Amino acid sequence: MNPLETIQGTVIAGVVLTIVLAYFASLIAGV
Amino acid sequence: MEIDIAIRWLHIVAGVMWIGLLYYFNFVQVPALASATSEASSGGPGPAAISKYVAPRALFWFRWAALVTWLSGAAYLEASPYGLMNAFTLGMAGEVPSAATTYIGFGAWLGTIMLLNVWGLIWPNQKKVLGIVQATDAEKAKARRVAFLASRTNTMLSIPMLMFMQAGAHGLPFFG
């Protein structure tokens, strides 16, 4: 199911995406 | 006041208007239109007034605020110690690599994708939905779906975007 169909799923997907991107950003930044 | 601080101020004011209206669409207008449509057959006023009087005005300020936000953000990055190209290359191309430039660069990329969604997907399709350009019922239904998913995508992207925009100055909440 597409999480973007509901606003709750959209917000949860945004938080999960934030954590994933923060991880990659920390790798690139070398911190 | 340094010019980069004035530009950043404009960027934040325009950004609040853009993302505020984005959240209005996703948290308020979409469910309101669904309720208004479903209750129209049982004596409700229907969705026409929202579509005629509210949505076009909200979309006007939404799309122009998005453009002003991006332009002022790009101008800020160039005027600030980050540098526009350093940010978009995630801090990997600068003479002095900095974590802050990497983080603001992630924010800049997310904001750029969101701007392209506004002007490339949401606005052209909303013009069909609202009857600003001619479209058949089938084309309107497809346009409504594309605009909805692009708007939801931007709502999702706004969450990491806002985190990265302030992480340049304040650091990451995780993995820092």
N, CA and C atoms of all chains as a GROMACS GRO file, in nm:
protein
  621
    1MET      N    1   0.083  -0.120   0.000
    1MET     CA    2   0.000   0.000   0.000
    1MET      C    3   0.087   0.126   0.000
    2ASN      N    4   0.045   0.226  -0.074
    2ASN     CA    5   0.120   0.351  -0.085
    2ASN      C    6   0.098   0.436   0.041
    3PRO      N    7   0.204   0.465   0.115
    3PRO     CA    8   0.185   0.544   0.238
    3PRO      C    9   0.131   0.684   0.212
    4LEU      N   10   0.149   0.733   0.088
    4LEU     CA   11   0.103   0.869   0.057
    4LEU      C   12  -0.049   0.878   0.043
    5GLU      N   13  -0.119   0.763   0.046
    5GLU     CA   14  -0.265   0.766   0.036
    5GLU      C   15  -0.329   0.831   0.160
    6THR      N   16  -0.262   0.819   0.275
    6THR     CA   17  -0.317   0.879   0.398
    6THR      C   18  -0.217   0.983   0.451
    7ILE      N   19  -0.270   1.081   0.522
    7ILE     CA   20  -0.182   1.185   0.576
    7ILE      C   21  -0.092   1.126   0.686
    8GLN      N   22  -0.147   1.028   0.762
    8GLN     CA   23  -0.064   0.965   0.865
    8GLN      C   24   0.055   0.891   0.801
    9GLY      N   25   0.025   0.815   0.695
    9GLY     CA   26   0.132   0.744   0.625
    9GLY      C   27   0.234   0.838   0.566
   10THR      N   28   0.188   0.953   0.519
   10THR     CA   29   0.278   1.054   0.460
   10THR      C   30   0.375   1.107   0.565
   11VAL      N   31   0.322   1.137   0.683
   11VAL     CA   32   0.407   1.191   0.790
   11VAL      C   33   0.508   1.085   0.837
   12ILE      N   34   0.460   0.961   0.853
   12ILE     CA   35   0.550   0.853   0.896
   12ILE      C   36   0.660   0.832   0.791
   13ALA      N   37   0.621   0.831   0.663
   13ALA     CA   38   0.720   0.816   0.556
   13ALA      C   39   0.822   0.930   0.561
   14GLY      N   40   0.775   1.050   0.592
   14GLY     CA   41   0.866   1.164   0.602
   14GLY      C   42   0.967   1.149   0.714
   15VAL      N   43   0.921   1.096   0.827
   15VAL     CA   44   1.012   1.077   0.941
   15VAL      C   45   1.114   0.967   0.909
   16VAL      N   46   1.066   0.857   0.848
   16VAL     CA   47   1.157   0.748   0.811
   16VAL      C   48   1.260   0.798   0.710
   17LEU      N   49   1.213   0.873   0.611
   17LEU     CA   50   1.304   0.928   0.510
   17LEU      C   51   1.407   1.021   0.573
   18THR      N   52   1.364   1.098   0.673
   18THR     CA   53   1.455   1.188   0.743
   18THR      C   54   1.570   1.111   0.807
   19ILE      N   55   1.536   1.001   0.875
   19ILE     CA   56   1.639   0.922   0.943
   19ILE      C   57   1.735   0.860   0.841
   20VAL      N   58   1.681   0.807   0.730
   20VAL     CA   59   1.765   0.746   0.627
   20VAL      C   60   1.858   0.850   0.565
   21LEU      N   61   1.804   0.965   0.529
   21LEU     CA   62   1.886   1.069   0.466
   21LEU      C   63   1.989   1.125   0.564
   22ALA      N   64   1.950   1.138   0.691
   22ALA     CA   65   2.044   1.188   0.792
   22ALA      C   66   2.162   1.093   0.805
   23TYR      N   67   2.134   0.962   0.795
   23TYR     CA   68   2.242   0.863   0.802
   23TYR      C   69   2.340   0.883   0.687
   24PHE      N   70   2.287   0.895   0.563
   24PHE     CA   71   2.375   0.914   0.448
   24PHE      C   72   2.448   1.048   0.455
   25ALA      N   73   2.379   1.151   0.504
   25ALA     CA   74   2.444   1.282   0.518
   25ALA      C   75   2.560   1.274   0.617
   26SER      N   76   2.540   1.198   0.724
   26SER     CA   77   2.647   1.186   0.825
   26SER      C   78   2.766   1.111   0.767
   27LEU      N   79   2.740   1.013   0.677
   27LEU     CA   80   2.850   0.940   0.612
   27LEU      C   81   2.928   1.034   0.520
   28ILE      N   82   2.855   1.114   0.439
   28ILE     CA   83   2.920   1.208   0.347
   28ILE      C   84   2.999   1.312   0.425
   29ALA      N   85   2.941   1.360   0.535
   29ALA     CA   86   3.006   1.465   0.614
   29ALA      C   87   3.121   1.410   0.697
   30GLY      N   88   3.124   1.276   0.714
   30GLY     CA   89   3.232   1.215   0.789
   30GLY      C   90   3.229   1.244   0.937
   31VAL      N   91   3.109   1.257   0.991
   31VAL     CA   92   3.098   1.282   1.136
   31VAL      C   93   3.060   1.154   1.209
   32MET      N   94   2.276   4.545   0.885
   32MET     CA   95   2.243   4.404   0.861
   32MET      C   96   2.312   4.358   0.733
   33GLU      N   97   2.380   4.246   0.741
   33GLU     CA   98   2.443   4.190   0.621
   33GLU      C   99   2.336   4.145   0.523
   34ILE      N  100   2.368   4.153   0.393
   34ILE     CA  101   2.268   4.122   0.291
   34ILE      C  102   2.225   3.975   0.299
   35ASP      N  103   2.318   3.885   0.333
   35ASP     CA  104   2.279   3.744   0.338
   35ASP      C  105   2.177   3.718   0.449
   36ILE      N  106   2.183   3.797   0.557
   36ILE     CA  107   2.086   3.780   0.665
   36ILE      C  108   1.948   3.829   0.620
   37ALA      N  109   1.945   3.941   0.546
   37ALA     CA  110   1.817   3.992   0.494
   37ALA      C  111   1.755   3.891   0.396
   38ILE      N  112   1.839   3.833   0.310
   38ILE     CA  113   1.787   3.736   0.213
   38ILE      C  114   1.736   3.611   0.285
   39ARG      N  115   1.808   3.569   0.388
   39ARG     CA  116   1.765   3.451   0.464
   39ARG      C  117   1.630   3.476   0.531
   40TRP      N  118   1.612   3.597   0.581
   40TRP     CA  119   1.484   3.636   0.643
   40TRP      C  120   1.372   3.623   0.540
   41LEU      N  121   1.393   3.681   0.420
   41LEU     CA  122   1.293   3.668   0.313
   41LEU      C  123   1.267   3.521   0.281
   42HIS      N  124   1.374   3.442   0.275
   42HIS     CA  125   1.363   3.298   0.246
   42HIS      C  126   1.274   3.228   0.347
   43ILE      N  127   1.289   3.262   0.474
   43ILE     CA  128   1.212   3.195   0.579
   43ILE      C  129   1.066   3.240   0.573
   44VAL      N  130   1.042   3.372   0.552
   44VAL     CA  131   0.903   3.420   0.543
   44VAL      C  132   0.831   3.356   0.425
   45ALA      N  133   0.896   3.356   0.308
   45ALA     CA  134   0.833   3.295   0.189
   45ALA      C  135   0.817   3.145   0.210
   46GLY      N  136   0.916   3.082   0.275
   46GLY     CA  137   0.909   2.937   0.298
   46GLY      C  138   0.796   2.899   0.391
   47VAL      N  139   0.771   2.981   0.493
   47VAL     CA  140   0.657   2.955   0.582
   47VAL      C  141   0.526   2.964   0.504
   48MET      N  142   0.516   3.065   0.417
   48MET     CA  143   0.393   3.076   0.337
   48MET      C  144   0.376   2.954   0.246
   49TRP      N  145   0.484   2.912   0.180
   49TRP     CA  146   0.478   2.796   0.089
   49TRP      C  147   0.438   2.670   0.166
   50ILE      N  148   0.515   2.637   0.268
   50ILE     CA  149   0.491   2.510   0.336
   50ILE      C  150   0.362   2.518   0.420
   51GLY      N  151   0.330   2.638   0.469
   51GLY     CA  152   0.203   2.653   0.540
   51GLY      C  153   0.085   2.621   0.449
   52LEU      N  154   0.090   2.672   0.326
   52LEU     CA  155  -0.019   2.643   0.232
   52LEU      C  156  -0.016   2.498   0.186
   53LEU      N  157   0.106   2.441   0.173
   53LEU     CA  158   0.116   2.297   0.141
   53LEU      C  159   0.046   2.214   0.249
   54TYR      N  160   0.070   2.248   0.376
   54TYR     CA  161   0.006   2.174   0.485
   54TYR      C  162  -0.144   2.202   0.488
   55TYR      N  163  -0.184   2.328   0.455
   55TYR     CA  164  -0.328   2.356   0.443
   55TYR      C  165  -0.390   2.262   0.341
   56PHE      N  166  -0.330   2.249   0.223
   56PHE     CA  167  -0.388   2.161   0.122
   56PHE      C  168  -0.400   2.018   0.173
   57ASN      N  169  -0.291   1.967   0.235
   57ASN     CA  170  -0.287   1.825   0.271
   57ASN      C  171  -0.362   1.791   0.398
   58PHE      N  172  -0.355   1.881   0.497
   58PHE     CA  173  -0.419   1.850   0.626
   58PHE      C  174  -0.562   1.902   0.633
   59VAL      N  175  -0.598   2.004   0.551
   59VAL     CA  176  -0.729   2.068   0.563
   59VAL      C  177  -0.813   2.053   0.436
   60GLN      N  178  -0.761   2.102   0.323
   60GLN     CA  179  -0.848   2.113   0.205
   60GLN      C  180  -0.885   1.978   0.144
   61VAL      N  181  -0.786   1.886   0.135
   61VAL     CA  182  -0.817   1.755   0.074
   61VAL      C  183  -0.925   1.681   0.154
   62PRO      N  184  -0.912   1.667   0.287
   62PRO     CA  185  -1.021   1.602   0.360
   62PRO      C  186  -1.151   1.684   0.360
   63ALA      N  187  -1.141   1.818   0.357
   63ALA     CA  188  -1.263   1.900   0.354
   63ALA      C  189  -1.338   1.880   0.223
   64LEU      N  190  -1.264   1.874   0.111
   64LEU     CA  191  -1.330   1.851  -0.018
   64LEU      C  192  -1.396   1.713  -0.022
   65ALA      N  193  -1.329   1.613   0.038
   65ALA     CA  194  -1.386   1.478   0.039
   65ALA      C  195  -1.516   1.476   0.119
   66SER      N  196  -1.517   1.541   0.237
   66SER     CA  197  -1.639   1.547   0.318
   66SER      C  198  -1.748   1.626   0.247
   67ALA      N  199  -1.710   1.739   0.189
   67ALA     CA  200  -1.809   1.824   0.121
   67ALA      C  201  -1.872   1.751   0.004
   68THR      N  202  -1.790   1.673  -0.069
   68THR     CA  203  -1.841   1.599  -0.184
   68THR      C  204  -1.936   1.488  -0.139
   69SER      N  205  -1.895   1.413  -0.034
   69SER     CA  206  -1.977   1.300   0.008
   69SER      C  207  -2.107   1.344   0.075
   70GLU      N  208  -2.108   1.464   0.132
   70GLU     CA  209  -2.229   1.512   0.201
   70GLU      C  210  -2.316   1.602   0.113
   71ALA      N  211  -2.272   1.627  -0.010
   71ALA     CA  212  -2.348   1.717  -0.098
   71ALA      C  213  -2.486   1.660  -0.129
   72SER      N  214  -2.497   1.525  -0.138
   72SER     CA  215  -2.625   1.464  -0.174
   72SER      C  216  -2.722   1.460  -0.057
   73SER      N  217  -2.672   1.488   0.064
   73SER     CA  218  -2.759   1.486   0.182
   73SER      C  219  -2.778   1.626   0.240
   74GLY      N  220  -2.782   1.725   0.153
   74GLY     CA  221  -2.814   1.861   0.196
   74GLY      C  222  -2.696   1.948   0.229
   75GLY      N  223  -2.574   1.895   0.216
   75GLY     CA  224  -2.456   1.978   0.243
   75GLY      C  225  -2.434   2.080   0.133
   76PRO      N  226  -2.352   2.181   0.158
   76PRO     CA  227  -2.330   2.287   0.058
   76PRO      C  228  -2.244   2.245  -0.060
   77GLY      N  229  -2.175   2.129  -0.049
   77GLY     CA  230  -2.094   2.085  -0.161
   77GLY      C  231  -1.959   2.154  -0.167
   78PRO      N  232  -1.871   2.105  -0.256
   78PRO     CA  233  -1.733   2.157  -0.260
   78PRO      C  234  -1.713   2.278  -0.350
   79ALA      N  235  -1.819   2.328  -0.414
   79ALA     CA  236  -1.800   2.429  -0.520
   79ALA      C  237  -1.734   2.557  -0.469
   80ALA      N  238  -1.774   2.603  -0.351
   80ALA     CA  239  -1.718   2.730  -0.302
   80ALA      C  240  -1.569   2.717  -0.272
   81ILE      N  241  -1.530   2.602  -0.217
   81ILE     CA  242  -1.386   2.582  -0.190
   81ILE      C  243  -1.310   2.585  -0.322
   82SER      N  244  -1.362   2.513  -0.422
   82SER     CA  245  -1.293   2.506  -0.550
   82SER      C  246  -1.291   2.640  -0.622
   83LYS      N  247  -1.399   2.719  -0.606
   83LYS     CA  248  -1.408   2.845  -0.680
   83LYS      C  249  -1.337   2.960  -0.609
   84TYR      N  250  -1.353   2.970  -0.477
   84TYR     CA  251  -1.305   3.090  -0.407
   84TYR      C  252  -1.177   3.069  -0.327
   85VAL      N  253  -1.157   2.948  -0.274
   85VAL     CA  254  -1.042   2.926  -0.184
   85VAL      C  255  -0.923   2.868  -0.259
   86ALA      N  256  -0.945   2.758  -0.330
   86ALA     CA  257  -0.832   2.687  -0.392
   86ALA      C  258  -0.751   2.774  -0.488
   87PRO      N  259  -0.815   2.853  -0.577
   87PRO     CA  260  -0.732   2.934  -0.668
   87PRO      C  261  -0.645   3.036  -0.594
   88ARG      N  262  -0.701   3.099  -0.489
   88ARG     CA  263  -0.621   3.195  -0.412
   88ARG      C  264  -0.509   3.125  -0.338
   89ALA      N  265  -0.539   3.011  -0.276
   89ALA     CA  266  -0.435   2.937  -0.205
   89ALA      C  267  -0.325   2.894  -0.301
   90LEU      N  268  -0.363   2.848  -0.420
   90LEU     CA  269  -0.263   2.804  -0.519
   90LEU      C  270  -0.179   2.920  -0.570
   91PHE      N  271  -0.240   3.040  -0.580
   91PHE     CA  272  -0.164   3.157  -0.625
   91PHE      C  273  -0.050   3.185  -0.529
   92TRP      N  274  -0.081   3.201  -0.401
   92TRP     CA  275   0.023   3.231  -0.302
   92TRP      C  276   0.118   3.114  -0.284
   93PHE      N  277   0.068   2.992  -0.296
   93PHE     CA  278   0.148   2.870  -0.282
   93PHE      C  279   0.258   2.866  -0.387
   94ARG      N  280   0.220   2.881  -0.516
   94ARG     CA  281   0.322   2.860  -0.620
   94ARG      C  282   0.420   2.975  -0.629
   95TRP      N  283   0.374   3.100  -0.604
   95TRP     CA  284   0.469   3.211  -0.610
   95TRP      C  285   0.557   3.215  -0.486
   96ALA      N  286   0.501   3.178  -0.372
   96ALA     CA  287   0.586   3.168  -0.251
   96ALA      C  288   0.693   3.061  -0.271
   97ALA      N  289   0.657   2.951  -0.339
   97ALA     CA  290   0.755   2.846  -0.366
   97ALA      C  291   0.871   2.900  -0.448
   98LEU      N  292   0.839   2.978  -0.552
   98LEU     CA  293   0.945   3.033  -0.638
   98LEU      C  294   1.032   3.132  -0.561
   99VAL      N  295   0.967   3.222  -0.485
   99VAL     CA  296   1.044   3.320  -0.407
   99VAL      C  297   1.132   3.248  -0.304
  100THR      N  298   1.079   3.141  -0.244
  100THR     CA  299   1.157   3.066  -0.146
  100THR      C  300   1.283   3.008  -0.210
  101TRP      N  301   1.266   2.948  -0.328
  101TRP     CA  302   1.383   2.886  -0.392
  101TRP      C  303   1.484   2.991  -0.434
  102LEU      N  304   1.435   3.098  -0.499
  102LEU     CA  305   1.528   3.202  -0.548
  102LEU      C  306   1.603   3.268  -0.432
  103SER      N  307   1.529   3.299  -0.324
  103SER     CA  308   1.596   3.364  -0.210
  103SER      C  309   1.690   3.266  -0.141
  104GLY      N  310   1.653   3.136  -0.141
  104GLY     CA  311   1.742   3.036  -0.083
  104GLY      C  312   1.871   3.023  -0.163
  105ALA      N  313   1.858   3.022  -0.295
  105ALA     CA  314   1.978   3.013  -0.380
  105ALA      C  315   2.065   3.137  -0.362
  106ALA      N  316   2.001   3.255  -0.357
  106ALA     CA  317   2.076   3.380  -0.339
  106ALA      C  318   2.146   3.381  -0.202
  107TYR      N  319   2.075   3.330  -0.101
  107TYR     CA  320   2.135   3.324   0.032
  107TYR      C  321   2.259   3.233   0.031
  108LEU      N  322   2.244   3.115  -0.029
  108LEU     CA  323   2.356   3.021  -0.030
  108LEU      C  324   2.478   3.084  -0.097
  109GLU      N  325   2.454   3.158  -0.207
  109GLU     CA  326   2.566   3.218  -0.280
  109GLU      C  327   2.629   3.332  -0.198
  110ALA      N  328   2.544   3.407  -0.126
  110ALA     CA  329   2.596   3.521  -0.048
  110ALA      C  330   2.657   3.478   0.084
  111SER      N  331   2.623   3.358   0.130
  111SER     CA  332   2.667   3.311   0.262
  111SER      C  333   2.800   3.237   0.251
  112PRO      N  334   2.859   3.201   0.363
  112PRO     CA  335   2.984   3.124   0.356
  112PRO      C  336   2.969   2.984   0.294
  113TYR      N  337   2.844   2.933   0.284
  113TYR     CA  338   2.826   2.799   0.226
  113TYR      C  339   2.872   2.797   0.080
  114GLY      N  340   2.818   2.891   0.000
  114GLY     CA  341   2.840   2.889  -0.146
  114GLY      C  342   2.739   2.798  -0.213
  115LEU      N  343   2.676   2.848  -0.321
  115LEU     CA  344   2.568   2.773  -0.388
  115LEU      C  345   2.617   2.638  -0.440
  116MET      N  346   2.729   2.639  -0.513
  116MET     CA  347   2.776   2.514  -0.572
  116MET      C  348   2.827   2.418  -0.464
  117ASN      N  349   2.890   2.472  -0.360
  117ASN     CA  350   2.935   2.386  -0.251
  117ASN      C  351   2.817   2.313  -0.188
  118ALA      N  352   2.703   2.385  -0.174
  118ALA     CA  353   2.586   2.323  -0.114
  118ALA      C  354   2.530   2.214  -0.204
  119PHE      N  355   2.515   2.245  -0.334
  119PHE     CA  356   2.455   2.147  -0.425
  119PHE      C  357   2.547   2.029  -0.452
  120THR      N  358   2.675   2.043  -0.425
  120THR     CA  359   2.765   1.928  -0.434
  120THR      C  360   2.788   1.868  -0.295
  121LEU      N  361   2.697   1.898  -0.203
  121LEU     CA  362   2.691   1.838  -0.069
  121LEU      C  363   2.821   1.855   0.008
  122GLY      N  364   2.889   1.966  -0.016
  122GLY     CA  365   3.010   1.996   0.060
  122GLY      C  366   3.132   1.918   0.015
  123MET      N  367   3.118   1.838  -0.093
  123MET     CA  368   3.230   1.753  -0.135
  123MET      C  369   3.324   1.824  -0.231
  124ALA      N  370   3.280   1.938  -0.289
  124ALA     CA  371   3.361   2.008  -0.389
  124ALA      C  372   3.432   2.130  -0.332
  125GLY      N  373   3.398   2.169  -0.212
  125GLY     CA  374   3.455   2.291  -0.156
  125GLY      C  375   3.599   2.271  -0.113
  126GLU      N  376   3.669   2.383  -0.099
  126GLU     CA  377   3.808   2.375  -0.057
  126GLU      C  378   3.818   2.325   0.086
  127VAL      N  379   3.725   2.368   0.168
  127VAL     CA  380   3.723   2.323   0.307
  127VAL      C  381   3.593   2.244   0.329
  128PRO      N  382   3.600   2.109   0.330
  128PRO     CA  383   3.477   2.032   0.351
  128PRO      C  384   3.416   2.065   0.486
  129SER      N  385   3.285   2.082   0.487
  129SER     CA  386   3.220   2.108   0.614
  129SER      C  387   3.090   2.031   0.621
  130ALA      N  388   3.063   1.974   0.739
  130ALA     CA  389   2.940   1.899   0.758
  130ALA      C  390   2.819   1.989   0.738
  131ALA      N  391   2.829   2.116   0.781
  131ALA     CA  392   2.715   2.206   0.768
  131ALA      C  393   2.677   2.225   0.621
  132THR      N  394   2.778   2.231   0.534
  132THR     CA  395   2.749   2.248   0.390
  132THR      C  396   2.682   2.122   0.334
  133THR      N  397   2.725   2.005   0.381
  133THR     CA  398   2.658   1.881   0.339
  133THR      C  399   2.512   1.884   0.380
  134TYR      N  400   2.484   1.924   0.502
  134TYR     CA  401   2.346   1.921   0.551
  134TYR      C  402   2.259   2.023   0.477
  135ILE      N  403   2.307   2.146   0.462
  135ILE     CA  404   2.227   2.248   0.393
  135ILE      C  405   2.209   2.207   0.246
  136GLY      N  406   2.308   2.133   0.192
  136GLY     CA  407   2.296   2.084   0.055
  136GLY      C  408   2.184   1.983   0.039
  137PHE      N  409   2.170   1.891   0.136
  137PHE     CA  410   2.056   1.799   0.134
  137PHE      C  411   1.925   1.879   0.136
  138GLY      N  412   1.920   1.981   0.221
  138GLY     CA  413   1.800   2.065   0.227
  138GLY      C  414   1.773   2.136   0.095
  139ALA      N  415   1.881   2.185   0.032
  139ALA     CA  416   1.866   2.256  -0.096
  139ALA      C  417   1.814   2.163  -0.204
  140TRP      N  418   1.865   2.039  -0.207
  140TRP     CA  419   1.817   1.943  -0.308
  140TRP      C  420   1.671   1.906  -0.283
  141LEU      N  421   1.635   1.883  -0.159
  141LEU     CA  422   1.495   1.850  -0.129
  141LEU      C  423   1.404   1.966  -0.167
  142GLY      N  424   1.445   2.089  -0.134
  142GLY     CA  425   1.364   2.205  -0.170
  142GLY      C  426   1.353   2.223  -0.321
  143THR      N  427   1.460   2.190  -0.392
  143THR     CA  428   1.459   2.202  -0.539
  143THR      C  429   1.362   2.100  -0.600
  144ILE      N  430   1.366   1.976  -0.552
  144ILE     CA  431   1.272   1.874  -0.600
  144ILE      C  432   1.128   1.920  -0.573
  145MET      N  433   1.108   1.978  -0.455
  145MET     CA  434   0.972   2.024  -0.419
  145MET      C  435   0.927   2.138  -0.511
  146LEU      N  436   1.018   2.231  -0.543
  146LEU     CA  437   0.980   2.340  -0.634
  146LEU      C  438   0.941   2.285  -0.771
  147LEU      N  439   1.020   2.186  -0.820
  147LEU     CA  440   0.988   2.127  -0.951
  147LEU      C  441   0.853   2.056  -0.945
  148ASN      N  442   0.821   1.993  -0.833
  148ASN     CA  443   0.689   1.931  -0.818
  148ASN      C  444   0.577   2.036  -0.824
  149VAL      N  445   0.600   2.151  -0.761
  149VAL     CA  446   0.498   2.257  -0.761
  149VAL      C  447   0.470   2.305  -0.903
  150TRP      N  448   0.576   2.346  -0.973
  150TRP     CA  449   0.557   2.411  -1.105
  150TRP      C  450   0.544   2.309  -1.217
  151GLY      N  451   0.599   2.189  -1.200
  151GLY     CA  452   0.595   2.089  -1.308
  151GLY      C  453   0.478   1.993  -1.299
  152LEU      N  454   0.428   1.967  -1.177
  152LEU     CA  455   0.320   1.868  -1.162
  152LEU      C  456   0.195   1.927  -1.097
  153ILE      N  457   0.211   1.994  -0.981
  153ILE     CA  458   0.092   2.035  -0.906
  153ILE      C  459   0.015   2.143  -0.982
  154TRP      N  460   0.082   2.252  -1.019
  154TRP     CA  461   0.012   2.364  -1.082
  154TRP      C  462  -0.045   2.328  -1.220
  155PRO      N  463   0.031   2.266  -1.311
  155PRO     CA  464  -0.029   2.231  -1.441
  155PRO      C  465  -0.152   2.140  -1.426
  156ASN      N  466  -0.147   2.047  -1.332
  156ASN     CA  467  -0.262   1.957  -1.315
  156ASN      C  468  -0.378   2.025  -1.243
  157GLN      N  469  -0.347   2.112  -1.147
  157GLN     CA  470  -0.455   2.185  -1.080
  157GLN      C  471  -0.528   2.278  -1.176
  158LYS      N  472  -0.457   2.330  -1.276
  158LYS     CA  473  -0.524   2.414  -1.375
  158LYS      C  474  -0.634   2.336  -1.448
  159LYS      N  475  -0.608   2.208  -1.474
  159LYS     CA  476  -0.711   2.122  -1.536
  159LYS      C  477  -0.823   2.094  -1.437
  160VAL      N  478  -0.786   2.061  -1.313
  160VAL     CA  479  -0.887   2.027  -1.212
  160VAL      C  480  -0.982   2.144  -1.189
  161LEU      N  481  -0.928   2.265  -1.182
  161LEU     CA  482  -1.009   2.383  -1.149
  161LEU      C  483  -1.073   2.447  -1.272
  162GLY      N  484  -1.047   2.391  -1.391
  162GLY     CA  485  -1.111   2.444  -1.511
  162GLY      C  486  -1.046   2.569  -1.566
  163ILE      N  487  -0.922   2.599  -1.520
  163ILE     CA  488  -0.850   2.714  -1.574
  163ILE      C  489  -0.804   2.684  -1.717
  164VAL      N  490  -0.772   2.556  -1.743
  164VAL     CA  491  -0.752   2.512  -1.881
  164VAL      C  492  -0.853   2.400  -1.910
  165GLN      N  493  -0.891   2.387  -2.037
  165GLN     CA  494  -0.992   2.288  -2.076
  165GLN      C  495  -0.939   2.147  -2.056
  166ALA      N  496  -1.026   2.059  -2.006
  166ALA     CA  497  -0.990   1.918  -1.991
  166ALA      C  498  -1.118   1.835  -1.986
  167THR      N  499  -1.112   1.713  -2.039
  167THR     CA  500  -1.226   1.623  -2.030
  167THR      C  501  -1.236   1.571  -1.886
  168ASP      N  502  -1.350   1.506  -1.855
  168ASP     CA  503  -1.365   1.451  -1.720
  168ASP      C  504  -1.257   1.349  -1.689
  169ALA      N  505  -1.221   1.266  -1.789
  169ALA     CA  506  -1.117   1.166  -1.768
  169ALA      C  507  -0.982   1.234  -1.743
  170GLU      N  508  -0.955   1.340  -1.819
  170GLU     CA  509  -0.829   1.412  -1.800
  170GLU      C  510  -0.826   1.480  -1.663
  171LYS      N  511  -0.941   1.532  -1.619
  171LYS     CA  512  -0.948   1.594  -1.487
  171LYS      C  513  -0.923   1.493  -1.376
  172ALA      N  514  -0.979   1.374  -1.392
  172ALA     CA  515  -0.961   1.270  -1.289
  172ALA      C  516  -0.814   1.232  -1.279
  173LYS      N  517  -0.748   1.218  -1.394
  173LYS     CA  518  -0.606   1.183  -1.394
  173LYS      C  519  -0.524   1.299  -1.335
  174ALA      N  520  -0.559   1.421  -1.373
  174ALA     CA  521  -0.488   1.539  -1.323
  174ALA      C  522  -0.501   1.550  -1.171
  175ARG      N  523  -0.622   1.521  -1.121
  175ARG     CA  524  -0.646   1.528  -0.977
  175ARG      C  525  -0.556   1.430  -0.903
  176ARG      N  526  -0.542   1.309  -0.960
  176ARG     CA  527  -0.460   1.205  -0.898
  176ARG      C  528  -0.311   1.244  -0.899
  177VAL      N  529  -0.263   1.294  -1.010
  177VAL     CA  530  -0.121   1.332  -1.019
  177VAL      C  531  -0.092   1.448  -0.924
  178ALA      N  532  -0.181   1.548  -0.922
  178ALA     CA  533  -0.160   1.663  -0.833
  178ALA      C  534  -0.162   1.620  -0.686
  179PHE      N  535  -0.254   1.528  -0.655
  179PHE     CA  536  -0.264   1.477  -0.518
  179PHE      C  537  -0.134   1.409  -0.475
  180LEU      N  538  -0.085   1.318  -0.561
  180LEU     CA  539   0.036   1.243  -0.524
  180LEU      C  540   0.160   1.335  -0.518
  181ALA      N  541   0.168   1.434  -0.607
  181ALA     CA  542   0.280   1.528  -0.603
  181ALA      C  543   0.274   1.612  -0.476
  182SER      N  544   0.152   1.652  -0.436
  182SER     CA  545   0.136   1.731  -0.315
  182SER      C  546   0.171   1.649  -0.191
  183ARG      N  547   0.127   1.523  -0.190
  183ARG     CA  548   0.162   1.434  -0.078
  183ARG      C  549   0.312   1.408  -0.074
  184THR      N  550   0.373   1.392  -0.192
  184THR     CA  551   0.518   1.372  -0.198
  184THR      C  552   0.590   1.492  -0.135
  185ASN      N  553   0.545   1.612  -0.169
  185ASN     CA  554   0.608   1.732  -0.112
  185ASN      C  555   0.587   1.740   0.039
  186THR      N  556   0.470   1.698   0.086
  186THR     CA  557   0.448   1.698   0.232
  186THR      C  558   0.547   1.603   0.299
  187MET      N  559   0.567   1.485   0.238
  187MET     CA  560   0.664   1.389   0.292
  187MET      C  561   0.805   1.450   0.289
  188LEU      N  562   0.843   1.508   0.174
  188LEU     CA  563   0.978   1.564   0.159
  188LEU      C  564   1.002   1.684   0.249
  189SER      N  565   0.894   1.756   0.285
  189SER     CA  566   0.911   1.875   0.369
  189SER      C  567   0.968   1.839   0.506
  190ILE      N  568   0.942   1.716   0.551
  190ILE     CA  569   0.986   1.677   0.686
  190ILE      C  570   1.139   1.666   0.693
  191PRO      N  571   1.204   1.587   0.604
  191PRO     CA  572   1.351   1.594   0.605
  191PRO      C  573   1.405   1.729   0.558
  192MET      N  574   1.336   1.796   0.464
  192MET     CA  575   1.384   1.926   0.415
  192MET      C  576   1.400   2.024   0.532
  193LEU      N  577   1.297   2.034   0.616
  193LEU     CA  578   1.303   2.130   0.727
  193LEU      C  579   1.410   2.091   0.828
  194MET      N  580   1.430   1.960   0.846
  194MET     CA  581   1.536   1.916   0.938
  194MET      C  582   1.673   1.958   0.884
  195PHE      N  583   1.696   1.932   0.753
  195PHE     CA  584   1.827   1.964   0.696
  195PHE      C  585   1.850   2.114   0.688
  196MET      N  586   1.744   2.193   0.664
  196MET     CA  587   1.761   2.337   0.654
  196MET      C  588   1.818   2.395   0.784
  197GLN      N  589   1.775   2.342   0.898
  197GLN     CA  590   1.830   2.395   1.023
  197GLN      C  591   1.951   2.316   1.073
  198ALA      N  592   1.976   2.199   1.013
  198ALA     CA  593   2.091   2.120   1.057
  198ALA      C  594   2.224   2.186   1.018
  199GLY      N  595   2.222   2.270   0.911
  199GLY     CA  596   2.345   2.339   0.873
  199GLY      C  597   2.398   2.422   0.989
  200ALA      N  598   2.307   2.490   1.058
  200ALA     CA  599   2.346   2.575   1.170
  200ALA      C  600   2.347   2.501   1.303
  201HIS      N  601   2.259   2.401   1.317
  201HIS     CA  602   2.237   2.343   1.451
  201HIS      C  603   2.277   2.196   1.463
  202GLY      N  604   2.316   2.133   1.350
  202GLY     CA  605   2.357   1.993   1.357
  202GLY      C  606   2.242   1.897   1.334
  203LEU      N  607   2.278   1.770   1.310
  203LEU     CA  608   2.178   1.666   1.289
  203LEU      C  609   2.122   1.617   1.422
  204PRO      N  610   1.993   1.579   1.424
  204PRO     CA  611   1.939   1.521   1.547
  204PRO      C  612   1.983   1.376   1.570
  205PHE      N  613   2.025   1.310   1.459
  205PHE     CA  614   2.075   1.172   1.472
  205PHE      C  615   2.210   1.163   1.404
  206PHE      N  616   2.286   1.063   1.439
  206PHE     CA  617   2.412   1.031   1.372
  206PHE      C  618   2.512   1.147   1.380
  207GLY      N  619   2.484   1.246   1.464
  207GLY     CA  620   2.573   1.362   1.469
  207GLY      C  621   2.692   1.337   1.560
   0.00000   0.00000   0.00000
